[in-house]
């Protein structure tokens, strides 16, 4: 048994679309920010929709990535360096 990796990072901007399960009325087409993404719950994401303060739970197929957060400059530099043995 393996641990799944969340496909969407925290801080990603997403748009809600219709998935296999019924959505709450009025959420389709709205945008928001992913605030909860964990490898222990890779089948769900917590998203705060624009104009709201509470997180709502969505399945991966209900979200379309609009923008992903950029890595900090230190992380970009670390990826360029050779790995130590």
C-alpha positions, 0 to 999 in steps of 0.5 A: 500500500502506498501513500498518494501525493496530492496533485494540487499544491496549497496556494494554487488558484482553482476554478470549480467545475462539475464532477461525478458527484452533485455540487452545492448550488452556486459553486460551479464556475467560481474560483478560489485558493487551495488551503488544505492538500494532504497526502493522507487525504489525496481524494479531497481538497479544502478550497476557500472560494473568493469572497468567503472565509470558510473552506469547502471540500472538493474532489480532484475532478471538480477542480481545474488549476488556474494558477500554481504558486511559484517556488521561493528563490531558495528552492529554485536555486536548490533544484539547480545544485547537484545532489550530494552523495 
